[in-house]
Amino acid sequence: MQKKVLALHDLSGFGRSSLVPIISVLSAFGHQCVPLPTAVFSTHMAIPGWVKSDLTGEMHPTIDQYDRLGLRFEAVYAGFLGSASQIDSVREAAEQAKKELSSLDSAHVNLPLGDNGEVYSSYTPEMCTRMRELCAIADLITPNTTEAAILLGRDPASAPQSEREAEEWMRALYEEYGASVVLTGLDYEPGRVGSGCLENGELTISLHERIDCYYPGTGDVFAAVMLGALLGGAKLRDACVKAGEFVRDTIAYTAQQGTDPNFGVQFEKLLPQLWNK
C-alpha cells in the first residue's frame, strides 16, 4: 500500500526549498506527500524582496477535513514555521494527526532554526524555545549542528570537533527529547562532511567528501530522502547514508551548472536515483 506523509511546512515558490523538494523527493520514492502549507512565500528568505501569506488559520480546518475523510498517515513531517502562533498550530495539528488520523509510523521534525553558526533572522528567542515543544512529540529529529546547539542551549556557533563530541551531542539530544536523532553538518574532518544518527542506543557516523559550495534547501532535500527511505523499509543509518549521498550528488551537479547558489540545488534530473526499481 502506498504510504502517505502529512508535510507541515512552508511553500516557497522559487529557490528549491521547503515543500518543493519535499514533495518531489517523496513522490520519487513512490510515497504520497500531502502538503499542509504553514505559509506561502514568493521565494525562500535568503532571496531579498520575498512576500509571504500566512496560512495558520487554514491548518486546523484542513486537519479536520482529513479526519472526516478517514485519511491515515504513516508519517507527519514538520518543518519551517513563521511565527510562535504557528508553532502552537503545528504542535496541535501534529498531536491530532498522531492521535486521530493514523496507524502512524513516525512523527518527523526537521528543525530549520539556523545554519552556519547563526540563528535565522525570522526566529526570535521565544520561537527557538517553543520549537522544543515539537521535539517533545517527535519520534525523529534532524537538526544541523547550529540547530542542535540551540536545542541544547549552547552557543549556536559551536559544533562537534570530533567523533567523540558528535556522539556526546547526539546522546544529549536523545536524553533531552527522547527522539531518535540525526545530526547533520558534521565537518570535523578536513575535506569531509556528513551526518550521524542515534537510534535505540546505536550510533553511526557517515562522512563523505566535501564539496565547497553552499545552497539553501539542502537540509530539506536530505530530510525528505531520509524519510522516503525509512518509509520504504530502510534502517535509519542506511537512510542517512542514502540522503547524504544524494545531497552530495545534487551539489556536485549544480556546481557544474554555475547557477546562482540562491536558486538552490538542481535536484530534478537526479530524482531517478531515488526511484524504487
Secondary structure, 3 states (H helix, E strand, C coil): CCCEEEEEEEEEEECCCEHHHHHHHHHHCCCEEEEEEEEEEEECCCCCCCCEEECHHHHHHHHHHHHHCCCCCCEEEECCCCCHHHHHHHHHHHHHHHHHCCCCCEEEECCCCEECCEECCCCCHHHHHHHHHHHHCCCEECCEHHHHHHHCCCCCCCCCCCHHHHHHHHHHHHHHHCCEEEEEEECCCCCEEEEEEEECCEEEEEEEECCCCCCCCHHHHHHHHHHHHHHCCCCHHHHHHHHHHHHHHHHHHHHHHCCCHHHCCCCHHHHHHHCCC
